[in-house]
């Protein structure tokens, strides 16, 4: 039988590739169709239809992409696809009943790990069976529309699984690179993570390790068969939580792999700050550790308590100091916004960032993931807005919430767009470390100094922007009234863009130099280091002529793994209602005292006056129709196209034109379903 698995393939998606390997080992054909972003929707649908599979599997790991996968399944049914559609992954398994009620195109949901379960489902389909309830770990929609569920009873032995199917390595500086896992699960208990709810679905250990022999064997096979020299361990726990076992396990894996591959290799791992010990990481560096993602997440006592990080603030500083002293690249992310953030705590986190400018970092907000402890807490306290498809929240401290709103409005593209400079600085440092690892004679200290200077400049800009935002939010001045707030956002974003342009040129010239040095080293490995001056000259030319650097900038993106976040959530209460109130009631048109067409746009009343309420001028069209800006009369009134759809009257607002950026934000909010958020 034929199966197709659909999911993101920015790099090799091991979750899909383990499933595919299990299906192939069971005698089935299996193809993987990439679905990286919404714009891939129709291409993915065509690819599925060409293969006409009996079973289609959808990878629903996080909720933010659920609407796109629902849309894909619906489109396939509309185009005549009659095969079985199942979904799996963290979000699917934790919201199975809701998904099956919400998405009639999806037939079943597989719970927990799917290697054995998807093979059993395929066998059932092959036999013509129609009783998925006999399978282990599945939810299904019965003929009467009710939702059935059978809890998963067991998991496969982690060393018994077929090795994941590989598509061939991605190349970085000419080196083959591949993801790999040496364990499944996590020993942590962070409140924002779904991992514990995921593992509660089945009894047994929530953290399981592959044998060192099996891990080393896979590394050797990848090295010999595919030329892989850079291994990215995606484990939440590459390091064993039992410190007595950590060194023994690492030595067993790395030394066996070193002997088997017979050439130098490099690797990346994730770790907690309290796992970093000088002796252990000195050894790891000697074996090829070139980057450590350190799970810091927060540098404050309040944040540690809210996120249940189970570390002390001092652990963070100590960990980064050890990695700094060893010359190991440390990257980290700080969740400076969470439900309990205060403006004072934001200051603490910014102070921590300012004292660690030499380590590439980024910042963001804690999100509410399916069935995670933090999501449950926010729902139970009535602080979550939206629904199971993706709960949102407002920070309790109004000043901190305003700071987050300013951050998103002014700096989203800088931090989360396809050309995120914090991400680029991380990648640049990584490439520098790879050059030093594999071609040390072509990695002079002065080049490393220039790379470090750019990293510090990018980080310094992040700190500067956060301080300005926190200062504005703290004062609560009239500067944050709609008109003044828009000017503030424009000022911050313009300043960030100008600095970003200069940093992009520096980044591109350094990337170009590192790439050239690597190519020269590969072509003439025995050449004198002075040949590296050619690469330096090219870098200087690129920096002197910005168009050269920026042209390379576009080319270099193709070799990077970037999975951009979706556009920021537009909040009605913070971003839509205040502008309508400020603009439309001030003009004397839609206040309580003078509500033209019966429409009141004052704070606290406008939502119920707009959403799914027929327009007075055009009763056939709602003022706001969720999911459809074209069917929302308010959009036509603001854009001046009301006459073309059968409406009447003048363009809103009276005596002026609404800001195009606000109209774009309104349209995005409507496309998001016009939530009361």
N, C-alpha and C positions, 0 to 999 in steps of 0.2 A: 504494500500500500504506500501511498504518497502523502507526505506531511509537509507543511510549510510553517515555519516559525517566524513571527514578525516582532521586531523590537529594535532598539537603538543599536547601531554598530559604528559609533564614533571611533572606537577601537574594537578589537575582538571582544564580543559580549560573551563572557564565559558561561553565564547562566543559560543562554540559548545554546551554546556550543556543547555543553555537557548534555543537555536534553537531546540535541541532534545526534550526538555520539551514541546515546542509549537507544534511540530509534534505529539507527543504522546497524548497531550490533544485534538488534532484534530482527533484522532482515528487511527493514523498510527504507524507502527513499526519503530523504529529508533535505529541504533547502531552507536557507535563511534569507529573508527579505528585509533589508534595512528600512527603518522608519524613524529617522532622526529628528525631524521637525515637521510641523504641520504642512509645510509646503510640499512634503514628499507624499501626501495623502493619495493623490490619483496615481502616481507612479507605483506606489506600493500596491494599490488595488489592482492595477494592470498586471503587475508581476505575479500576484496571487492567482488571478484568473487564468493567466497563461499556463500555470502549472496544474490547475484543477485538482487541488489536493482533497483527499478524503477528510483530513483533519487540519484545521488551522489553529495555531496557538498564538495567543497575544501576550506579550510581556508587560504586565501591569505592576510595575514595582512601586512607583510613586504616584500619588493622586493628581499631580498637576497636569499629567498628560492623559488622564482618563478620558476627558471629552474628545480628544483626537482619536483614540482607539475605538471609542463608541461610534464616532462618526465613520471610521473606516469599516467597522463591522456592518453598520447600517447601509453604507454605500455598496458594499459587496453583495448584500442581500438584494438591494435594489437592482443590481446588475446581473442577478440571476445565480449567484453562488449558493449552492445547496448543501455544501459539506458541513461537517460539524465544526463549530467554533468554540474553543475553550480558552480560558484566561488563567494565568498564573502569576506568581510574584507576591511580594509583601502586601501591596494594596489590595489586589484581587482576593487573596486569601483571607484578609482581615475585614473586607467589606463585601463578601461574596453574596449575601442575601440582597443587599441593596443594589449591587450591580445587576443581578439577575432580574430584579424587579424593574430596574431602570433601563436596561438594554436588552430588549427582546431578541435582538440579533445574536446574542451570545447564549450558547446552550448550557455550558457547564463552567465551573471554576474548580481548578485543582488547588488543593491546600498543601502548604509546606513544600518540602523538596519534591521535585516533580519527575526525576529520572525514571523511577519505577512506575509511577502513577500514569505518566503519559504513555508508556508502553502498554500498560494494562488497558487504558482507554482505547488505544489503537487496536488492540486485540479484540475488544468488545465490538468496536465498529466493524472490524473485519468479519466477525462471526454473524453480523446482522443483529446483535443484541440491542435491546432498548431499555436496559435496566441499570443505569449508571450507579444506582444505590448499592449495587453489589460490589462496587470498587472501593478501594481504601482511600480515604481522604478526598472527598469530592462533594461539591454542591451542584444541584441540578434543578431544572424547572420541570415539574410534573405536568401531565396533560391537562389537569384542572387549574394550572397556573400557580399552584402552591410550590414552595421552595423546599426541597429536601436536602439533607446534609448528613454525611457520614464522616465522623472525625478520623483524621489520620492516625493509624495505630502504630506505625513503625517508620524508620528511616533506613535507607540503604547504608551498608558499611562504606565509609568514605573512601577506603582504599580499593573497594570492589567496583567502583564506577569506571566506565570506559573513559579514557582520556578525551578531553574536548576536541572536537574537530577544529582544525586550524585552517585559516585562509592564506597564511603566509605572513611574515613579519612586517610591521611598519618600520621604516628606516629613519634613524636620527643620526646625523653626521655620518651617514653611510653604514651605520651599525644596525643590525636587526634587533627589533625590540618587540617584546610580547608580554601580555599580562599572565599572571599565574596565581594560584591560591594554594596555601599549605594548610589551611584550616577552614572550618565553617563555624559561624556563631560568634559570640562576643561575651567576655567576662564582665563587661561594664554594666552599668544600670542607669545610663543617662535618661532623664525624664522625657526628652524630646524624641527619642528613638523608638521605632516600632519593633525592634529586635526581640524584646522580651515577650510581647504579645504574640509575635510570630512563633517563638519556640514553645510557648504554652499550649500550642495546638497539639503537641505530641509530647509524651513523656520521654524522659531521658536527658542526657547532658545538653546544655545549651551551647557548649563550646566543644568541638571535636577537632582533633588534629590528625592530619595525614601522617603516615610514618615518614621519618626522615629519608628512608631508602626510596620511597615512592616519589617524594618531592625531588630528590636529587636525580632520580632516573628521568623524570619529565624534563628537568633542566638540561640534562645531558642530551636527551633526544632532540629537544628544541635547538640546542647548540649545534649538534652534528647534522641534523636533517635540514634545518631551516636557517642556520647561520645566526641564531639569536645570540646576542652578547649583552643585551640590556633586559633585565627581568624586573617587572613591576609587580610586587606582591600586593594584592588587593585585600589581604586579610585584615579584619579588624584587630586580630591578635596574632601577628606573626611571632611575637615574643610570648613565650609561655607565662601565664600569670604566676606560676610557681617559680620563683627566682632560682631555686636550686636546679631546676630542669632546663632553664633558658639557655645557659652556656653550652650544655651538653647537646641540646637539640640543634642549636645554630651551628656548632662545629660539625655535627654529623651530616647536616645538609650541605653546608658550604664547602667543606673539604672534599666530600665525595663528588660534588659537582665540579670542583676545581680539577680534581684528578681526571674525571671523565671527559670534560670538555677540552682540557689540555691547553687552553688559551685564557688570557684574562677576560673577566666579565665584570659587569656592574649590576647593582640591584638597588631597588627603592623599597622602602617599607613604611608602614604606619606604626605609630607607637603612642603610648600615653606618657605624659611628662614624668610620672613617678616610676616609669620603667627604665629611664635613662641613667645608666651607670658608666662611669668613665672607662673602667677596664673592659666592659662588654663592648661598648661602642668603638673603642680603640681597635679591638679585634675585628669588629664588623667592617670598619673602614679599611683595614688591611686586606680584607677579602673582597672589597669592591663596593661598599655602601657609598652611594653618591648623593642620595637625598633621603631625608627623614621627614615625613609628614607628622608633625607633633600635634596631638589632639588637645590643644589648650582650651579653645572655645570661649573661655572667660578668665579674666585676671582678678576678679573681685570676689569677696566672700559672699555677697548677695547673689551674684551670678552662679557661683559654685553651688549654693544651696538650691536655687531655682532649677538649675539644670542637673542637679544631683551628680556632680562630677567626681566626688569622693577624692579630691586632692586638696592641697593647701595652696594659697597663692604663691608661697615660697617655692613650691615644687616647680612652678612654671619658670621662674627666674633661674633656678638651679639647673634645670634641664637645658635651657638655651645657653647658659654659660658653659656647660660641659661641651655641648656641640660646637660652640664658638671656639673653645680652646683646642678642640680636636680638628678644626677645619672642615667640619661636616656641614653640608648645606641643610639648614632647617627651614621648613616652610610651615606656616600655621595660619589658621583662620580664627578670628575673634567674633563671636556673636554678641556684638555690643548692644543689640536691641533684643529684648525678650519681654514677656508679659509684665514682669515686675521691675523693669529698668527704671531707675530714677536719673534725673539729670546729673546728680552728684556721682552716681555710679558710672555714667558715661564718661565723666571727667577722669575717674580712676582708670578706666580701660584705655582712654586716650593717653594718659600718662605712661601706662605700661608700654603702649605702642611706641611712644616717643623715646623710650629707653632701649628699644630693640630695633632700631632702624636698619641694622645690617642684615637682618633676616627677612627675606621676602614674606609679606603677609597680605591678607585681605580681610575685609570686615563684612558683616551682614546681619541678618535678623534670624532668630530662632523661629522655625515654622512648626505648625501643628501637624504631625504625621498620624496616620490612621492607628487608632487604639493605643497610641503612646500615652504614658502617664500624664504628660503635660496636656495633651488634647483632652483626655478624660477630665482632668481637673478644671480646665477652662469651660468645658461643656456643663459640668456639674455646678459650677459657680455662676452660670449664665453669662459668661464673658465671651464665649465663642460666637461668632457671627457667621452666617452662611449655613452650609449643611455638610453632610458626610463626604461630598465630593471634593471638599477642600475648605476646612474651617479657617476663618481668619480671626483676628482679634485686634483690639486697640490697647495700647499700653496704658496701664492705670494712671501713671503720672502723665498729666496732660502735656507738660513741657517735653518729656521724653518722646511722647507720641508725635508732637510737632517736630521734634528733631528728626525722627525717623521719616516723617513725611517730606521734610526738606531734603533729607539725604536721597530719598528715592527720586524726587522730582528733579533735583539738580545733578545727581551723580550716578544715576542708574547706568547710563551708557558707559561711563568710565570704569565701573566695577563689574558689570554683568553683560555688557554687550559683546559682540563677536571680536572686538579688538580691545578687550579689557587690559589696561596697562598693568594692574597688579598681577594678572595672570601671565602677561608677557614677561614681566621682570622675573617671575618664578622660572619660566621656561628658559630665559636667557641664562640665569644662574645655573640651571641644570645642565645646559649645553656646555657652559664653561667647565663645570666639574667633569663632564664626560671627556672633554678635550684633555683635561689634566690627567684623567685616569688612563686614557688610551694612548695619548700622544703628548707626554709631559714636556718633551723638548720643544713643542710648538705651542705651549701654554705659558708664556712668560708672566712673571708677577705683575708687570705693569698693565697687561691686558686684564688680569683679574682685578686689579685696582680700579680700572675704568668701569668694569662691569659692576663692581661693588658700589662705585659712586652713583651709577644710575639707579641701582636698587634703593639706595638711601634717598635719592631725590624723589623717586616714586612714592616711597613710604612717607617721606616728609610732607609731600603734597596731601596724602591721605589724612595725616594728622592735622595739617593746616585747615583742610576743608571741614573736618569734624569739629575742630575747635570753633570755627566761625559759626557753624550750624548750631552747636551747643550754646554758644553765647547768644545768638539771636533767639533761640527757643527759651533760654533762661530769662531774658528780659521781659518777654511777653509784651513788647512794645507795639505801638501802632504800626510799626514796620511790617507786622505779620497780618494786618488786615489785607483782604484780597488783593487790592491794587499794589500795596507795598510789598506784600509777600511775593507776588509775581515778579516784581523788580529785583527782590532779593535772590530768588531762584535764578533769574536770568544772570545776575551778577556773578553768582557762585559758579554756575555752569559755564559761563563765558570765560571766567578766569581758569577753570579746570580745563576747558578745551584748549586754551592758548598754551598752557603748560604741557598738556597732553601732546600737542603737535610737536613741540620741541623734544619731548621725551621719545616720541615715536621715531624721530629722525636719529637720535642717539641709539635707540634700541636697534633700528634696522641696520645701521652701520656696524654695530658690534656683532649682530647676528651674522652679517655678511663676512666680517673678518673671521669669526669663529668657523664658519662654514668653509671659507677659503683655506684657512690653516689646516682644517681637517682633511680637505681634499689633497692639498699638497703633501701632507704627511702620508696619506694612503698611496699616492702616486710615486713618491720618492722617499720612502721611509728612512733611507740611509743618508738623505741629504743633510747638509749643514743647517742648523737652526736659522742662519741668516736668510734662508729662502723665505722664512716667515715675514720678512720685511715687505714682500710683495703683497701679502694679505693686508698688512698694516697700511700700505699705500692705497690700496683699493678702499679700505675703510675710511681713510681720510678724504678720499675723493667723494665718497658717498655722503659723508658728513658735510662737505663743502658745497655739494650740489644737492639740495634737499630732494629734488625730483628723482634722483638716482636711488636714494635711500628709501623713499616712499614707494617707488616702483618695486624694490625688493621686498618691502613690507608686505605688499599684496601677494608676492610669490611665496614668501616664507610662511604665510598663514596656512598654506596647503599642507605643510608638514607638521602642523600642530594639532593636538587633540583639544578641541574646544567644544563644550556642550553648553551653549548660552542658556541662561535662565529665561523664562517667559517674561514678557513685559510686566512691569509692576502692577499689582492689584490697584485698581482705582477705587478709592473709598468715597462713597456718597456723602457720608457725614463730614469728612474732612476736606474734600476736593470739589464735589459737585454742588451740594446745597449752599455752602458759603458764597460761592460765586454767583449763583442764581439769586440768592437773597440780596447780596451786595449790589448787583447790577439791575435786577428787575424790580425790587421793591423801592430802591432809591429813586428810580425813574417815576415812581408813583403809579405803577401799573398793576402790581400783583402783591400789594400788602393786604393785610386783613381789612383795612379801612377802604381800600380801593382795589378790589379784586376783579380786574377785567376778565370777562369770560368765566367768572367764578373760580379762577385759578389763583390760589394763594401760594406764594413761593417763600414764605418766611420759614426760618429754622424750626424744625419739629413738625411742620405740616406739609412740606412740599412733596415728600415721598408718596404719601397716600393720595396726593392730588395729581400725581403724574403717572405712576406705574399701573398699566392695564386700565386706565381711565379714558373713555372716549373723548376726543377733542370736541369742543363746542363748535368750532368752525368746520370740522370735518368728522362727524360722528362715526364714519366708517373706519377711521384710523385712530388708534390710541395715542394719547400724548407720548407715552413711552411703551413700546412693545419689547419685552425682554428678548434678547438674542437677535433683534432685527432693527438696526438703525434706519433702514429704508422704510420700515413700517412704523416709525416713531415720528409723530407730527412735530414734536419740539425741535428735532434736528432740521426739518425742512424750514421751520420758522426762523431758526438761527442762521441757516445758510441762505435764506431768501428764495427757496425753491417751493414754497407752499402752493403757489398758483399752479405749478406743473403737476401736482398730485390731486388737484381739485379743491384746494383750500382757498382761503381769502385773507384779506387784511394785509398789514405791513410786515416787513421783516422785523424780528426781535433782535436786540432790545430797541425800544423806541428812541429814535434820535442818534443811533450809533450802530456799531458792528461788534459782535462778540468776538473775543480773541480766538483766532484759529487754533491755538494750542488748547484752549478750553474745549472747543468743539470736538477736537480730536480725542480729548480725554473723556468727554461725554459719550462719544461713539464707542470708545473702548469699554466703558462701564456698561453700556447697553449690550454690547457683544458678549460681555462676561455674564450676562443674564440679569442685569440691573438689580444686583443684590442690595438688601437693606444693610449696608455695612458702614 
